[in-house]
């Protein structure tokens, strides 16, 4: 079974609020959350790509 290619792309990260609305600590936490979300998405997409590659090679 081949997974849809649309599942291989992450949605773009939301825009950051204007700097005047957040403290430095809040901005740092937000950036860490974005980094964690990206790492999770990248790991999932790697797994999906491996599954797709195996599906293309199956008889």
LOTITOR-819243 format. One line per 5 residues: their letters; for each residue x, y, z of C-alpha. Coordinates in pm, 1 decimal, always signed. Example, Ala and Ser with C-alpha at 12.3 -4.5 7.8 and 13.67 -1.06 7.14 Angstrom:
LOTITOR-819243
as> +1230.0/-450.0/+780.0 | +1367.0/-106.0/+714.0
***
This chain:
LOTITOR-819243
xxxxx> +0.0/+0.0/+0.0 | +136.5/+340.5/-94.3 | +73.8/+631.3/+137.2 | -39.5/+962.8/-13.1 | +241.4/+1205.9/-90.1
xxxxx> +45.0/+1474.6/+95.5 | +135.5/+1294.6/+418.0 | +502.3/+1358.3/+347.8 | +484.1/+1733.1/+402.1 | +446.1/+1916.1/+730.6
xxxxx> +224.7/+2218.4/+761.2 | +423.6/+2539.8/+792.1 | +485.6/+2669.0/+1141.4 | +259.3/+2956.1/+1244.1 | +407.4/+3303.0/+1233.5
xxxxx> +563.7/+3429.4/+1551.2 | +375.1/+3703.3/+1735.2 | +523.9/+4050.0/+1722.2 | +821.5/+4084.5/+1958.1 | +645.1/+4349.2/+2165.7
xxxxx> +385.3/+4094.1/+2277.1 | +618.7/+3839.4/+2434.0 | +892.6/+3831.4/+2691.7 | +1232.6/+3683.0/+2610.1 | +1147.6/+3376.1/+2818.0
xxxxx> +818.4/+3323.9/+2636.3 | +990.2/+3359.9/+2300.5 | +1255.8/+3107.3/+2404.3 | +986.5/+2858.2/+2511.9 | +799.5/+2912.2/+2186.4
xxxxx> +1114.4/+2848.3/+1982.1 | +1183.4/+2530.6/+2177.6 | +827.7/+2414.6/+2111.0 | +870.7/+2482.4/+1737.9 | +1198.9/+2288.5/+1739.8
xxxxx> +1037.3/+1992.1/+1916.7 | +744.6/+1994.1/+1672.6 | +983.2/+1999.4/+1376.9 | +1187.7/+1710.4/+1516.8 | +870.8/+1505.5/+1570.5
xxxxx> +746.2/+1577.3/+1219.1 | +1084.2/+1501.1/+1063.4 | +1104.4/+1167.1/+1242.7 | +752.8/+1070.1/+1134.6 | +815.0/+1168.3/+774.6
xxxxx> +1136.8/+967.5/+768.8 | +941.4/+661.3/+877.8 | +669.2/+722.3/+618.5 | +927.4/+766.6/+342.4 | +1087.3/+434.3/+439.9
xxxxx> +747.4/+265.0/+422.1 | +677.8/+421.1/+82.6 | +1016.0/+313.8/-49.8 | +945.3/-43.9/+62.1 | +600.6/-35.2/-101.1
xxxx> +752.3/+72.9/-433.5 | +995.4/-220.0/-428.7 | +739.5/-484.9/-329.0 | +620.9/-717.7/-607.9
***
